[in-house]
Amino acid sequence: MVNRTLVQYDIGVKNMAGFIAASAITVAGGFVEMSGTNYTIKTSVASGTTRPLGISTASATAASTTNEVRTGGYVWQVANEAMSPGDPVYPSTIAGRVQSTGAVDGSGNARFLGGFGTCVYTYASASGFILTKLQGLV
């Protein structure tokens, strides 16, 4: 039982916490961040300019209290572009999707150099699923 539990946490099956949706979360697998209201989350589409809290595990209506946010482990996400294993993963400008480049600072560097996860498996096309190894976001 202990080993099984540890494996589940490692692959992200149980690495979750509950939050209230500040606004509708329309897709599963998209990065979310804290909103301006205490203890609520919103979809993150800042493309690397803010640090997401994790990814949503399901869509939800505004004010829903049953949201789960995965903060580590392996997750499936939808890419907004063709991606390759080893690419860093950032929130895309399209809600619920991811991309391989983050917003850059004045010197042309990504604000978060390593991204918020790493692509480990991909279907090589835009709008295809990728398997991401999330970096412990919290």
KEKE-490418 format. One record per atom (N, C-alpha, C): residue in one letter; residue number from 1; atom name; x, y, z. Coordinates in pm, whole numbers. Layout:
BEGIN
{'a'; NUM; 'CA'; {X; Y; Z}}
...
***
This chain:
BEGIN
{'m'; 1; 'N'; {83; -120; 0}}
{'m'; 1; 'CA'; {0; 0; 0}}
{'m'; 1; 'C'; {87; 125; 0}}
{'v'; 2; 'N'; {190; 128; 81}}
{'v'; 2; 'CA'; {276; 246; 87}}
{'v'; 2; 'C'; {343; 268; -49}}
{'n'; 3; 'N'; {397; 161; -108}}
{'n'; 3; 'CA'; {463; 175; -238}}
{'n'; 3; 'C'; {366; 224; -344}}
{'r'; 4; 'N'; {247; 170; -344}}
{'r'; 4; 'CA'; {147; 211; -443}}
{'r'; 4; 'C'; {114; 358; -428}}
{'t'; 5; 'N'; {100; 404; -306}}
{'t'; 5; 'CA'; {69; 544; -281}}
{'t'; 5; 'C'; {182; 633; -331}}
{'l'; 6; 'N'; {306; 595; -305}}
{'l'; 6; 'CA'; {420; 675; -348}}
{'l'; 6; 'C'; {425; 684; -500}}
{'v'; 7; 'N'; {398; 574; -567}}
{'v'; 7; 'CA'; {398; 575; -713}}
{'v'; 7; 'C'; {289; 667; -766}}
{'q'; 8; 'N'; {171; 662; -705}}
{'q'; 8; 'CA'; {62; 748; -749}}
{'q'; 8; 'C'; {99; 895; -735}}
{'y'; 9; 'N'; {164; 931; -627}}
{'y'; 9; 'CA'; {205; 1070; -612}}
{'y'; 9; 'C'; {309; 1107; -716}}
{'d'; 10; 'N'; {401; 1018; -745}}
{'d'; 10; 'CA'; {507; 1047; -840}}
{'d'; 10; 'C'; {453; 1070; -980}}
{'i'; 11; 'N'; {355; 993; -1022}}
{'i'; 11; 'CA'; {303; 1011; -1158}}
{'i'; 11; 'C'; {192; 1114; -1164}}
{'g'; 12; 'N'; {158; 1172; -1052}}
{'g'; 12; 'CA'; {62; 1281; -1053}}
{'g'; 12; 'C'; {-82; 1242; -1031}}
{'v'; 13; 'N'; {-108; 1114; -1006}}
{'v'; 13; 'CA'; {-247; 1070; -993}}
{'v'; 13; 'C'; {-313; 1133; -872}}
{'k'; 14; 'N'; {-240; 1146; -763}}
{'k'; 14; 'CA'; {-301; 1200; -642}}
{'k'; 14; 'C'; {-240; 1332; -597}}
{'n'; 15; 'N'; {-153; 1389; -678}}
{'n'; 15; 'CA'; {-86; 1511; -639}}
{'n'; 15; 'C'; {-176; 1630; -666}}
{'m'; 16; 'N'; {-277; 1648; -581}}
{'m'; 16; 'CA'; {-383; 1744; -610}}
{'m'; 16; 'C'; {-425; 1820; -484}}
{'a'; 17; 'N'; {-492; 1931; -507}}
{'a'; 17; 'CA'; {-552; 2007; -397}}
{'a'; 17; 'C'; {-676; 2076; -449}}
{'g'; 18; 'N'; {-770; 2108; -363}}
{'g'; 18; 'CA'; {-895; 2170; -405}}
{'g'; 18; 'C'; {-888; 2322; -399}}
{'f'; 19; 'N'; {-946; 2390; -498}}
{'f'; 19; 'CA'; {-951; 2535; -503}}
{'f'; 19; 'C'; {-1087; 2578; -557}}
{'i'; 20; 'N'; {-1120; 2705; -538}}
{'i'; 20; 'CA'; {-1243; 2762; -594}}
{'i'; 20; 'C'; {-1208; 2830; -726}}
{'a'; 21; 'N'; {-1290; 2811; -827}}
{'a'; 21; 'CA'; {-1266; 2876; -956}}
{'a'; 21; 'C'; {-1315; 3020; -952}}
{'a'; 22; 'N'; {-1226; 3114; -977}}
{'a'; 22; 'CA'; {-1266; 3255; -980}}
{'a'; 22; 'C'; {-1348; 3283; -1104}}
{'s'; 23; 'N'; {-1319; 3213; -1212}}
{'s'; 23; 'CA'; {-1395; 3225; -1336}}
{'s'; 23; 'C'; {-1397; 3087; -1400}}
{'a'; 24; 'N'; {-1476; 3071; -1502}}
{'a'; 24; 'CA'; {-1489; 2939; -1564}}
{'a'; 24; 'C'; {-1354; 2887; -1612}}
{'i'; 25; 'N'; {-1328; 2761; -1586}}
{'i'; 25; 'CA'; {-1209; 2693; -1637}}
{'i'; 25; 'C'; {-1262; 2598; -1743}}
{'t'; 26; 'N'; {-1230; 2627; -1868}}
{'t'; 26; 'CA'; {-1299; 2561; -1978}}
{'t'; 26; 'C'; {-1234; 2432; -2026}}
{'v'; 27; 'N'; {-1112; 2405; -1982}}
{'v'; 27; 'CA'; {-1043; 2285; -2030}}
{'v'; 27; 'C'; {-968; 2218; -1917}}
{'a'; 28; 'N'; {-947; 2089; -1932}}
{'a'; 28; 'CA'; {-861; 2017; -1839}}
{'a'; 28; 'C'; {-719; 2021; -1892}}
{'g'; 29; 'N'; {-622; 2014; -1805}}
{'g'; 29; 'CA'; {-483; 2007; -1846}}
{'g'; 29; 'C'; {-419; 2141; -1874}}
{'g'; 30; 'N'; {-490; 2252; -1846}}
{'g'; 30; 'CA'; {-434; 2384; -1869}}
{'g'; 30; 'C'; {-374; 2442; -1743}}
{'f'; 31; 'N'; {-271; 2523; -1757}}
{'f'; 31; 'CA'; {-209; 2586; -1640}}
{'f'; 31; 'C'; {-306; 2682; -1574}}
{'v'; 32; 'N'; {-305; 2683; -1441}}
{'v'; 32; 'CA'; {-386; 2778; -1365}}
{'v'; 32; 'C'; {-296; 2851; -1267}}
{'e'; 33; 'N'; {-341; 2969; -1227}}
{'e'; 33; 'CA'; {-267; 3049; -1131}}
{'e'; 33; 'C'; {-364; 3108; -1030}}
{'m'; 34; 'N'; {-312; 3165; -924}}
{'m'; 34; 'CA'; {-398; 3228; -825}}
{'m'; 34; 'C'; {-459; 3353; -888}}
{'s'; 35; 'N'; {-583; 3380; -854}}
{'s'; 35; 'CA'; {-650; 3501; -905}}
{'s'; 35; 'C'; {-631; 3614; -805}}
{'g'; 36; 'N'; {-697; 3726; -831}}
{'g'; 36; 'CA'; {-686; 3840; -741}}
{'g'; 36; 'C'; {-766; 3824; -613}}
{'t'; 37; 'N'; {-852; 3722; -607}}
{'t'; 37; 'CA'; {-934; 3697; -488}}
{'t'; 37; 'C'; {-872; 3583; -408}}
{'n'; 38; 'N'; {-867; 3596; -280}}
{'n'; 38; 'CA'; {-803; 3495; -196}}
{'n'; 38; 'C'; {-857; 3355; -222}}
{'y'; 39; 'N'; {-767; 3260; -233}}
{'y'; 39; 'CA'; {-798; 3115; -241}}
{'y'; 39; 'C'; {-871; 3074; -368}}
{'t'; 40; 'N'; {-866; 3157; -471}}
{'t'; 40; 'CA'; {-930; 3120; -596}}
{'t'; 40; 'C'; {-827; 3110; -708}}
{'i'; 41; 'N'; {-864; 3036; -812}}
{'i'; 41; 'CA'; {-773; 3018; -925}}
{'i'; 41; 'C'; {-838; 3063; -1054}}
{'k'; 42; 'N'; {-754; 3092; -1153}}
{'k'; 42; 'CA'; {-801; 3127; -1286}}
{'k'; 42; 'C'; {-708; 3064; -1388}}
{'t'; 43; 'N'; {-753; 3054; -1510}}
{'t'; 43; 'CA'; {-670; 2999; -1617}}
{'t'; 43; 'C'; {-553; 3092; -1643}}
{'s'; 44; 'N'; {-434; 3036; -1658}}
{'s'; 44; 'CA'; {-314; 3115; -1684}}
{'s'; 44; 'C'; {-286; 3116; -1834}}
{'v'; 45; 'N'; {-281; 3235; -1892}}
{'v'; 45; 'CA'; {-247; 3246; -2035}}
{'v'; 45; 'C'; {-138; 3351; -2053}}
{'a'; 46; 'N'; {-57; 3371; -1951}}
{'a'; 46; 'CA'; {43; 3477; -1954}}
{'a'; 46; 'C'; {169; 3438; -2029}}
{'s'; 47; 'N'; {177; 3315; -2078}}
{'s'; 47; 'CA'; {288; 3272; -2161}}
{'s'; 47; 'C'; {423; 3289; -2094}}
{'g'; 48; 'N'; {430; 3256; -1967}}
{'g'; 48; 'CA'; {559; 3257; -1900}}
{'g'; 48; 'C'; {589; 3380; -1818}}
{'t'; 49; 'N'; {501; 3481; -1820}}
{'t'; 49; 'CA'; {530; 3601; -1743}}
{'t'; 49; 'C'; {493; 3587; -1596}}
{'t'; 50; 'N'; {406; 3495; -1563}}
{'t'; 50; 'CA'; {374; 3468; -1424}}
{'t'; 50; 'C'; {389; 3318; -1399}}
{'r'; 51; 'N'; {414; 3283; -1277}}
{'r'; 51; 'CA'; {437; 3143; -1244}}
{'r'; 51; 'C'; {305; 3074; -1213}}
{'p'; 52; 'N'; {268; 2972; -1290}}
{'p'; 52; 'CA'; {142; 2903; -1261}}
{'p'; 52; 'C'; {153; 2818; -1135}}
{'l'; 53; 'N'; {39; 2793; -1075}}
{'l'; 53; 'CA'; {32; 2711; -955}}
{'l'; 53; 'C'; {36; 2563; -989}}
{'g'; 54; 'N'; {-22; 2527; -1101}}
{'g'; 54; 'CA'; {-29; 2388; -1144}}
{'g'; 54; 'C'; {-122; 2379; -1263}}
{'i'; 55; 'N'; {-177; 2260; -1289}}
{'i'; 55; 'CA'; {-273; 2247; -1398}}
{'i'; 55; 'C'; {-406; 2195; -1346}}
{'s'; 56; 'N'; {-513; 2238; -1412}}
{'s'; 56; 'CA'; {-647; 2193; -1375}}
{'s'; 56; 'C'; {-666; 2050; -1424}}
{'t'; 57; 'N'; {-740; 1972; -1348}}
{'t'; 57; 'CA'; {-765; 1834; -1388}}
{'t'; 57; 'C'; {-899; 1816; -1457}}
{'a'; 58; 'N'; {-981; 1923; -1459}}
{'a'; 58; 'CA'; {-1111; 1915; -1524}}
{'a'; 58; 'C'; {-1161; 2056; -1550}}
{'s'; 59; 'N'; {-1258; 2068; -1640}}
{'s'; 59; 'CA'; {-1320; 2198; -1659}}
{'s'; 59; 'C'; {-1415; 2224; -1543}}
{'a'; 60; 'N'; {-1449; 2351; -1522}}
{'a'; 60; 'CA'; {-1534; 2385; -1408}}
{'a'; 60; 'C'; {-1603; 2518; -1434}}
{'t'; 61; 'N'; {-1717; 2536; -1373}}
{'t'; 61; 'CA'; {-1788; 2663; -1383}}
{'t'; 61; 'C'; {-1732; 2758; -1277}}
{'a'; 62; 'N'; {-1757; 2886; -1297}}
{'a'; 62; 'CA'; {-1715; 2986; -1199}}
{'a'; 62; 'C'; {-1775; 2953; -1063}}
{'a'; 63; 'N'; {-1699; 2974; -958}}
{'a'; 63; 'CA'; {-1738; 2950; -819}}
{'a'; 63; 'C'; {-1743; 2803; -781}}
{'s'; 64; 'N'; {-1705; 2715; -873}}
{'s'; 64; 'CA'; {-1702; 2573; -839}}
{'s'; 64; 'C'; {-1600; 2550; -729}}
{'t'; 65; 'N'; {-1635; 2464; -635}}
{'t'; 65; 'CA'; {-1544; 2435; -522}}
{'t'; 65; 'C'; {-1484; 2295; -533}}
{'t'; 66; 'N'; {-1499; 2232; -648}}
{'t'; 66; 'CA'; {-1451; 2094; -660}}
{'t'; 66; 'C'; {-1330; 2084; -754}}
{'n'; 67; 'N'; {-1267; 2195; -781}}
{'n'; 67; 'CA'; {-1151; 2194; -870}}
{'n'; 67; 'C'; {-1032; 2126; -806}}
{'e'; 68; 'N'; {-957; 2056; -889}}
{'e'; 68; 'CA'; {-834; 1994; -842}}
{'e'; 68; 'C'; {-721; 2047; -930}}
{'v'; 69; 'N'; {-610; 2077; -865}}
{'v'; 69; 'CA'; {-494; 2130; -935}}
{'v'; 69; 'C'; {-377; 2038; -912}}
{'r'; 70; 'N'; {-321; 1988; -1018}}
{'r'; 70; 'CA'; {-206; 1899; -1009}}
{'r'; 70; 'C'; {-79; 1983; -1013}}
{'t'; 71; 'N'; {12; 1957; -920}}
{'t'; 71; 'CA'; {130; 2042; -906}}
{'t'; 71; 'C'; {260; 1972; -945}}
{'g'; 72; 'N'; {254; 1845; -974}}
{'g'; 72; 'CA'; {375; 1773; -1011}}
{'g'; 72; 'C'; {337; 1643; -1079}}
{'g'; 73; 'N'; {436; 1566; -1118}}
{'g'; 73; 'CA'; {411; 1439; -1182}}
{'g'; 73; 'C'; {396; 1451; -1331}}
{'y'; 74; 'N'; {343; 1348; -1395}}
{'y'; 74; 'CA'; {327; 1343; -1540}}
{'y'; 74; 'C'; {183; 1374; -1577}}
{'v'; 75; 'N'; {163; 1462; -1674}}
{'v'; 75; 'CA'; {29; 1504; -1715}}
{'v'; 75; 'C'; {22; 1516; -1867}}
{'w'; 76; 'N'; {-99; 1498; -1921}}
{'w'; 76; 'CA'; {-122; 1521; -2064}}
{'w'; 76; 'C'; {-171; 1662; -2082}}
{'q'; 77; 'N'; {-115; 1732; -2181}}
{'q'; 77; 'CA'; {-157; 1867; -2212}}
{'q'; 77; 'C'; {-169; 1883; -2363}}
{'v'; 78; 'N'; {-242; 1986; -2406}}
{'v'; 78; 'CA'; {-259; 2013; -2550}}
{'v'; 78; 'C'; {-159; 2120; -2592}}
{'a'; 79; 'N'; {-79; 2090; -2693}}
{'a'; 79; 'CA'; {21; 2184; -2741}}
{'a'; 79; 'C'; {-39; 2279; -2843}}
{'n'; 80; 'N'; {6; 2402; -2841}}
{'n'; 80; 'CA'; {-38; 2501; -2939}}
{'n'; 80; 'C'; {54; 2503; -3061}}
{'e'; 81; 'N'; {154; 2418; -3061}}
{'e'; 81; 'CA'; {253; 2411; -3168}}
{'e'; 81; 'C'; {315; 2273; -3165}}
{'a'; 82; 'N'; {387; 2237; -3270}}
{'a'; 82; 'CA'; {461; 2110; -3267}}
{'a'; 82; 'C'; {571; 2121; -3162}}
{'m'; 83; 'N'; {583; 2020; -3077}}
{'m'; 83; 'CA'; {684; 2022; -2972}}
{'m'; 83; 'C'; {761; 1891; -2975}}
{'s'; 84; 'N'; {880; 1894; -2919}}
{'s'; 84; 'CA'; {967; 1777; -2917}}
{'s'; 84; 'C'; {1003; 1741; -2774}}
{'p'; 85; 'N'; {1032; 1613; -2748}}
{'p'; 85; 'CA'; {1080; 1575; -2614}}
{'p'; 85; 'C'; {1200; 1660; -2574}}
{'g'; 86; 'N'; {1197; 1706; -2451}}
{'g'; 86; 'CA'; {1304; 1791; -2400}}
{'g'; 86; 'C'; {1271; 1939; -2403}}
{'d'; 87; 'N'; {1167; 1977; -2480}}
{'d'; 87; 'CA'; {1128; 2117; -2486}}
{'d'; 87; 'C'; {1073; 2163; -2351}}
{'p'; 88; 'N'; {1106; 2287; -2310}}
{'p'; 88; 'CA'; {1041; 2341; -2190}}
{'p'; 88; 'C'; {894; 2368; -2220}}
{'v'; 89; 'N'; {809; 2364; -2120}}
{'v'; 89; 'CA'; {665; 2381; -2139}}
{'v'; 89; 'C'; {619; 2506; -2064}}
{'y'; 90; 'N'; {554; 2595; -2138}}
{'y'; 90; 'CA'; {500; 2719; -2084}}
{'y'; 90; 'C'; {352; 2729; -2117}}
{'p'; 91; 'N'; {277; 2811; -2040}}
{'p'; 91; 'CA'; {138; 2837; -2081}}
{'p'; 91; 'C'; {137; 2909; -2215}}
{'s'; 92; 'N'; {42; 2873; -2300}}
{'s'; 92; 'CA'; {27; 2940; -2429}}
{'s'; 92; 'C'; {-62; 3063; -2413}}
{'t'; 93; 'N'; {-68; 3145; -2515}}
{'t'; 93; 'CA'; {-160; 3258; -2514}}
{'t'; 93; 'C'; {-303; 3213; -2538}}
{'i'; 94; 'N'; {-321; 3085; -2576}}
{'i'; 94; 'CA'; {-455; 3027; -2589}}
{'i'; 94; 'C'; {-482; 2945; -2463}}
{'a'; 95; 'N'; {-589; 2978; -2395}}
{'a'; 95; 'CA'; {-621; 2911; -2268}}
{'a'; 95; 'C'; {-622; 2760; -2283}}
{'g'; 96; 'N'; {-557; 2693; -2190}}
{'g'; 96; 'CA'; {-560; 2548; -2187}}
{'g'; 96; 'C'; {-455; 2480; -2273}}
{'r'; 97; 'N'; {-378; 2557; -2350}}
{'r'; 97; 'CA'; {-274; 2497; -2433}}
{'r'; 97; 'C'; {-136; 2538; -2384}}
{'v'; 98; 'N'; {-35; 2470; -2435}}
{'v'; 98; 'CA'; {102; 2499; -2393}}
{'v'; 98; 'C'; {190; 2522; -2515}}
{'q'; 99; 'N'; {305; 2585; -2491}}
{'q'; 99; 'CA'; {401; 2611; -2597}}
{'q'; 99; 'C'; {542; 2597; -2540}}
{'s'; 100; 'N'; {641; 2603; -2627}}
{'s'; 100; 'CA'; {778; 2577; -2585}}
{'s'; 100; 'C'; {860; 2702; -2558}}
{'t'; 101; 'N'; {802; 2820; -2569}}
{'t'; 101; 'CA'; {875; 2943; -2539}}
{'t'; 101; 'C'; {797; 3027; -2441}}
{'g'; 102; 'N'; {868; 3093; -2351}}
{'g'; 102; 'CA'; {805; 3181; -2255}}
{'g'; 102; 'C'; {826; 3326; -2294}}
{'a'; 103; 'N'; {759; 3416; -2225}}
{'a'; 103; 'CA'; {779; 3558; -2250}}
{'a'; 103; 'C'; {924; 3593; -2221}}
{'v'; 104; 'N'; {978; 3688; -2292}}
{'v'; 104; 'CA'; {1119; 3722; -2274}}
{'v'; 104; 'C'; {1134; 3856; -2206}}
{'d'; 105; 'N'; {1248; 3872; -2137}}
{'d'; 105; 'CA'; {1277; 4000; -2073}}
{'d'; 105; 'C'; {1351; 4089; -2174}}
{'g'; 106; 'N'; {1399; 4202; -2130}}
{'g'; 106; 'CA'; {1464; 4297; -2220}}
{'g'; 106; 'C'; {1588; 4244; -2290}}
{'s'; 107; 'N'; {1653; 4143; -2229}}
{'s'; 107; 'CA'; {1775; 4089; -2290}}
{'s'; 107; 'C'; {1746; 3969; -2379}}
{'g'; 108; 'N'; {1618; 3937; -2397}}
{'g'; 108; 'CA'; {1581; 3826; -2485}}
{'g'; 108; 'C'; {1579; 3691; -2417}}
{'n'; 109; 'N'; {1585; 3688; -2284}}
{'n'; 109; 'CA'; {1582; 3562; -2210}}
{'n'; 109; 'C'; {1441; 3534; -2159}}
{'a'; 110; 'N'; {1406; 3405; -2155}}
{'a'; 110; 'CA'; {1277; 3368; -2096}}
{'a'; 110; 'C'; {1279; 3404; -1948}}
{'r'; 111; 'N'; {1167; 3451; -1898}}
{'r'; 111; 'CA'; {1160; 3489; -1756}}
{'r'; 111; 'C'; {1183; 3369; -1665}}
{'f'; 112; 'N'; {1129; 3254; -1702}}
{'f'; 112; 'CA'; {1151; 3132; -1626}}
{'f'; 112; 'C'; {1223; 3037; -1722}}
{'l'; 113; 'N'; {1354; 3029; -1710}}
{'l'; 113; 'CA'; {1436; 2965; -1812}}
{'l'; 113; 'C'; {1401; 2820; -1839}}
{'g'; 114; 'N'; {1370; 2744; -1735}}
{'g'; 114; 'CA'; {1344; 2602; -1754}}
{'g'; 114; 'C'; {1202; 2567; -1789}}
{'g'; 115; 'N'; {1115; 2669; -1798}}
{'g'; 115; 'CA'; {974; 2639; -1819}}
{'g'; 115; 'C'; {912; 2586; -1691}}
{'f'; 116; 'N'; {789; 2539; -1702}}
{'f'; 116; 'CA'; {717; 2488; -1585}}
{'f'; 116; 'C'; {698; 2338; -1593}}
{'g'; 117; 'N'; {762; 2279; -1690}}
{'g'; 117; 'CA'; {761; 2136; -1710}}
{'g'; 117; 'C'; {846; 2105; -1831}}
{'t'; 118; 'N'; {862; 1977; -1858}}
{'t'; 118; 'CA'; {941; 1934; -1973}}
{'t'; 118; 'C'; {859; 1836; -2056}}
{'c'; 119; 'N'; {857; 1855; -2186}}
{'c'; 119; 'CA'; {788; 1764; -2277}}
{'c'; 119; 'C'; {866; 1632; -2281}}
{'v'; 120; 'N'; {799; 1522; -2252}}
{'v'; 120; 'CA'; {868; 1392; -2256}}
{'v'; 120; 'C'; {816; 1301; -2366}}
{'y'; 121; 'N'; {699; 1332; -2422}}
{'y'; 121; 'CA'; {645; 1254; -2533}}
{'y'; 121; 'C'; {547; 1343; -2608}}
{'t'; 122; 'N'; {545; 1331; -2740}}
{'t'; 122; 'CA'; {460; 1421; -2816}}
{'t'; 122; 'C'; {405; 1358; -2942}}
{'y'; 123; 'N'; {287; 1406; -2983}}
{'y'; 123; 'CA'; {237; 1384; -3117}}
{'y'; 123; 'C'; {279; 1510; -3192}}
{'a'; 124; 'N'; {364; 1497; -3291}}
{'a'; 124; 'CA'; {433; 1613; -3349}}
{'a'; 124; 'C'; {343; 1698; -3438}}
{'s'; 125; 'N'; {247; 1763; -3381}}
{'s'; 125; 'CA'; {165; 1856; -3456}}
{'s'; 125; 'C'; {100; 1955; -3361}}
{'a'; 126; 'N'; {63; 2070; -3414}}
{'a'; 126; 'CA'; {-9; 2167; -3332}}
{'a'; 126; 'C'; {-143; 2106; -3292}}
{'s'; 127; 'N'; {-191; 2143; -3177}}
{'s'; 127; 'CA'; {-317; 2094; -3120}}
{'s'; 127; 'C'; {-312; 1946; -3086}}
{'g'; 128; 'N'; {-193; 1888; -3079}}
{'g'; 128; 'CA'; {-177; 1749; -3039}}
{'g'; 128; 'C'; {-144; 1741; -2891}}
{'f'; 129; 'N'; {-161; 1623; -2834}}
{'f'; 129; 'CA'; {-129; 1603; -2693}}
{'f'; 129; 'C'; {19; 1581; -2672}}
{'i'; 130; 'N'; {70; 1635; -2563}}
{'i'; 130; 'CA'; {206; 1604; -2521}}
{'i'; 130; 'C'; {201; 1552; -2378}}
{'l'; 131; 'N'; {296; 1470; -2342}}
{'l'; 131; 'CA'; {310; 1426; -2204}}
{'l'; 131; 'C'; {414; 1515; -2140}}
{'t'; 132; 'N'; {376; 1581; -2033}}
{'t'; 132; 'CA'; {462; 1676; -1964}}
{'t'; 132; 'C'; {503; 1619; -1829}}
{'k'; 133; 'N'; {630; 1634; -1795}}
{'k'; 133; 'CA'; {676; 1609; -1658}}
{'k'; 133; 'C'; {677; 1746; -1591}}
{'l'; 134; 'N'; {576; 1771; -1507}}
{'l'; 134; 'CA'; {567; 1900; -1440}}
{'l'; 134; 'C'; {680; 1913; -1339}}
{'q'; 135; 'N'; {736; 2031; -1329}}
{'q'; 135; 'CA'; {832; 2061; -1224}}
{'q'; 135; 'C'; {752; 2106; -1104}}
{'g'; 136; 'N'; {781; 2050; -988}}
{'g'; 136; 'CA'; {703; 2080; -869}}
{'g'; 136; 'C'; {671; 2228; -860}}
{'l'; 137; 'N'; {549; 2266; -891}}
{'l'; 137; 'CA'; {516; 2408; -904}}
{'l'; 137; 'C'; {489; 2475; -771}}
{'v'; 138; 'N'; {459; 2397; -669}}
{'v'; 138; 'CA'; {437; 2459; -537}}
{'v'; 138; 'C'; {523; 2391; -435}}
***
